[in-house]
Amino acid sequence: MMMTNQTAAFMSFVLIAFSLVLGGCRLDSTGPSKPLPPDASQSTNTLNGDHDATVVDSEIAVELAEGKSDEVAKLQDRFARKNELHHQVHLIETDHLELKDWISQQPGELFFVDFWATWCGPCVKHFPLTVQLHERHHDRGLVVISVSLDEIEEQAEVVEFLQSHQATFAHMIRRLKIGDAFEDFSISQLPHYRLYDKSGTIVAELSGEQPAEALDLFIRQHLDR
């Protein structure tokens, strides 16, 4: 089908992808190499959805021009879910003891915690697996939590990343300085995955990159007990 000038203009929007690197992320004496962004505002964040709305509206116009009503419905549903997330993604500042206390007050049988950071390539690459684990096992009593090791000043970037992955579970960010946070949580590299029982006691953990099958088995072995 020949593409009209109007359609071509609509389809000129581009997506920006994260640059990913392989291997676990360890903290050296200088900390993460990623430069800090401009200061963000407050610890509870929501981001403006105007850009997403413009992109989705343009995509809808393209599909309408090509007579694809089914695709229009899908795009409208996708935008509705993204718009809802703009009001749902909040970051809770935490340390090890506060995390345990928070877990002990929540309903659920097993708690899966993903320690990650936006400056960690493997964390970004594998975060969709964490979202899948939430979707697959939430109804069986699994509670998923993400704990970002980013700087407090990077909250806006963290929230934007979580929104882009439609991560509708609990999200936290470290309260302590980076070196103190690694020591406080007793982790040496990212990503780091940990299972807690409902009392906040650690029952199992994995460190570094893990394939999807390994993470799913890790969860199922403890849910089935």
C-alpha positions, -999 to 999 in steps of 0.1 A, spaced: 0 0 0 14 34 -10 19 56 21 4 91 19 25 121 30 2 126 60 7 90 71 45 92 66 45 124 88 26 106 115 50 77 114 81 99 118 79 95 156 108 75 169 114 55 201 144 58 223 158 26 237 181 19 266 217 10 258 223 -23 275 255 -40 286 261 -76 296 273 -89 331 263 -80 366 269 -45 379 293 -41 408 300 -10 428 336 3 427 352 30 448 339 57 426 303 45 425 282 42 393 297 59 363 264 73 350 262 112 355 235 125 377 205 142 360 191 175 371 174 175 405 140 159 407 112 173 429 98 151 456 99 114 467 64 107 454 64 112 417 40 112 388 51 122 353 32 142 327 16 120 301 13 146 274 41 132 252 26 97 254 -8 111 245 6 129 214 24 97 202 -6 75 207 -30 100 192 -8 101 161 -6 63 159 -44 62 161 -47 87 133 -25 66 111 -45 34 118 -78 53 111 -63 65 78 -56 29 68 -89 16 80 -76 -5 109 -103 -1 135 -91 -31 155 -57 -16 159 -72 17 170 -90 -1 198 -58 -17 209 -39 16 209 -67 33 229 -65 5 255 -28 7 257 -29 44 263 -56 40 289 -34 16 309 -3 39 305 -24 69 316 -35 50 347 1 43 356 9 80 357 -11 81 389 1 48 404 39 48 403 52 60 436 87 56 452 91 48 489 124 57 504 138 27 523 166 9 540 170 -28 550 151 -25 583 123 -4 568 119 -29 539 115 -58 564 90 -38 585 70 -28 553 69 -65 542 57 -77 576 27 -53 574 15 -65 539 -8 -93 529 8 -121 509 27 -153 515 60 -147 496 78 -115 487 101 -112 457 124 -82 458 144 -70 427 173 -48 437 182 -28 405 193 6 391 188 25 359 226 27 355 229 -11 356 226 -25 320 217 -61 331 191 -47 355 174 -28 328 176 -57 304 160 -82 328 135 -60 345 107 -71 321 112 -106 337 103 -92 371 71 -77 356 63 -111 341 68 -128 375 43 -104 390 17 -110 363 22 -148 365 23 -154 402 4 -125 419 -28 -146 422 -9 -173 440 2 -150 468 35 -136 454 41 -99 462 68 -83 439 88 -52 451 114 -33 432 142 -15 452 161 10 431 197 17 440 196 50 421 202 84 437 173 101 453 178 129 428 172 104 399 136 97 410 120 111 379 141 89 356 133 58 378 96 66 377 96 71 339 113 37 335 88 19 357 59 36 339 73 25 305 73 -11 317 38 -9 332 52 -21 365 21 -20 387 36 -34 420 54 -17 449 85 4 442 112 17 466 144 37 463 174 36 487 175 61 515 213 57 522 244 67 502 252 42 475 281 24 493 262 23 526 231 10 508 250 -20 493 263 -28 527 230 -22 545 212 -46 521 241 -71 522 244 -72 484 276 -69 462 262 -67 427 231 -59 407 207 -72 398 201 -90 430 169 -111 437 157 -120 471 127 -138 486 113 -129 520 86 -146 540 57 -127 555 77 -119 586 104 -101 566 129 -130 569 151 -138 539 144 -173 527 165 -174 494 184 -151 470 201 -150 436 227 -126 424 236 -114 389 219 -120 356 194 -149 356 175 -165 327 137 -164 327 135 -201 334 157 -199 365 138 -170 380 105 -187 374 117 -219 390 132 -199 419 97 -186 426 77 -218 420 100 -238 443 91 -216 473 54 -209 464 48 -247 461 60 -254 497 
